[in-house]
Amino acid sequence: MRSFFKTRYEQDLSIARHGGDYVWYGLLIVVLLAIPSLIGEFYVKEMAGLFIFSIAGVGLMLLIGYTGLISLGHAAFLGIGAYTNAVLLAQGVPFLITLPAAGLVTAFAGVVIGIPTLRMTGLYLAIATLAFGGILANVFAKWEHVTGGFDGFPVKTPDIFGMKIAGADGIYFLSLAVLVFVMWLAANVLRSPLGRAMVAIRDSEISAQSMGINLARYKTIAFAISAGITGLAGALFGHYVRHLAPDAFEILLSIQLVTIVFVGGLGSLHGAVFGAIFVALLPQFIAIMRDTLPFGIGNTPGLEPATFGLILVLCILFAPHGMYGGWLKIKAYFTAFPLYRRTGFRRQKSYAKSERLR
Amino acid sequence: MEDAARILQLVVNGAAAGCIYGLIALGFVLIYKATEMVNFAQGEIMMLGAFVAFGLIAKWGVNYWIGTLVAIGITATFGYCLDVVILRRVIGQPQFAVVMLTLGLAFIFRAAAGFIWGYDPVGIETPFTNRTVRFGDIVLGADNVSIIVGTVVLCAVLYVFFSRTKLGVAMQAASQNQLAAYYMGIPVRTIFSLIWAISAGVAAGAGVLLCPVSGIDVNMGILGIKAFAAAVLGGFGSIPGALVGGVLVGVLEQFAGYYLPPGSQDVASNVVLLATLILWPAGLFAQSQRKRV
């Protein structure tokens, strides 16, 4: 592994590891800005969907990958963000207010679910958030005079200072901007005391607590940030689909979001984007493959959830570090070339770590 | 009188549904006590068991009782293989890896069942379908009564198995302390696989009992989520707790459906689950002690 020797404090404080980072990420942004004029409208829209999944993935990554709290109810936060944004827009509130409002309302919802679940970890938290997601999915469907129930809720086209954000290009640039903002926010959170506290909680609650970290406070903040970012993704998702239906925010979506985090690689912001690329493109890939699969497998309606399930299972069994872990391995192979050791990434053996109170 | 009969009707319907939740929750608890894994695919295993019974009884014309027993046997074998092939590999990994693994398996099972048996709801002609039982003035559906009786019988069998047989006691030992059990010569890994088999078998039994009430379809595994409420209410780790919790959740759900606005029946179990976790996380039959650092 290459290591960077830091000779000045500014290097330690800087958001980029070294000058090369500015060049590469700058280049990436230039390419992304140029893309809509290069490819067709359909693909631009798909890319926008990918960005929205990435935003939600970053939100969930902060919670699962960095704080070690699992949530199986993030579809509910996506839904809260989407409905808040859409309902406020329908009331005539300008978009520049509704988008942050969606994030704030969802962050507040995150606090509401975060505080009572503070005492839970691992399993209980997963079950509690699953139940929360189930309740919220019902609320979206039944609270008809606000959400429109199963008739759906049309989302108004947003405008910023009189400029309509319509069509594939509009949603593309909007979600790209939000993604860049969210990435910047997450990277800054992670190198602040808050982020370090989150990582400490993930690695060991007991040692974090004994170092003076207030578990309840930081867990609540982590929940709020994660939910807020997911709420922003939800608001954009509303504009992406343009017509909200409550059945979009059920458990399958929560599972897809968690799949982003797991497939991308726990504990890396790059992983959230890699996972989102995967999850956003998989349905298209399946749609293309449907006609060519043998034995009529392609006509099974359950093919998509089953593929998600299968990939999740294979990923946990054989690639627990996800796609970003794989990328690191490839990089390590070439930087260390002829000296690469296979054992360098071997998982530390952990024997049944009991979470049972005894 | 009208009201009393109505309430009794609700209680019996609720208890019948609750017995199913209790049986699924029993499966969770058995596996959790032994391996500290939580099987989010338990409801889907119940669905597979019910479909196997459907294949045997409705398609091949096997007698109902024999077909049920064979279906339980096949599903139990499936549970055993599931542990040997997949779940044994993730012992010792973080708990949410197991959660995600079983969730993934649940989706695979659902699609596999849809592929093999189709997505339309089916039913089995059982001895209890569309019959009634009369207790004095009160008329009850035979299907609901059969669920309650079947649950009691299953639990009695399990109780005798765990307290009277050598294998059952070995399972209890392995659940309480793996290392000590291993030193006593108990083959802990095989025991764990057998526990998976038992819990899959119980789930299959629940599936067969459920089919005169709601039929069999691919989405019946959703009940697994309601069974979580039962397990948590019972203290997650207590077998009688799972059953009592199941019945309580089932009855509460019926009352919520009758007295509260529409939609509350669907969320009742989730609300119970969250309320229990927030207010009373140890559950009814608390088992936990303090954590050692």
Interface residues (C-beta under 8 A of the other chain):
Chain A: I64 I70 L72 P116 T117 R119 M120 G122 L123 Y124 A126 I127 A128 L130 A131 F132 G134 I135 N138 A141 K142 I206 I255 V258 F262 I297 T300 P301 G302 L303 P305 A306 F308 G309 L310 I311 L312 V313 I316 L317 P320 K349 S350 Y351 A352 K353 S354 E355 R356 L357 R358
Chain B: E36 V38 I86 R89 V90 I91 G92 Q93 P94 Q95 F96 A97 V99 M100 L101 L103 G104 L105 A106 F107 I108 R110 A111 A112 G114 F115 Y119 Q178 V218 I225 F228 A229 V232 F236 G237 P262 G263 D266 V267 N270 V271 L273 L274 L277 I278 P281 S288 Q289 R290 K291 R292 V293
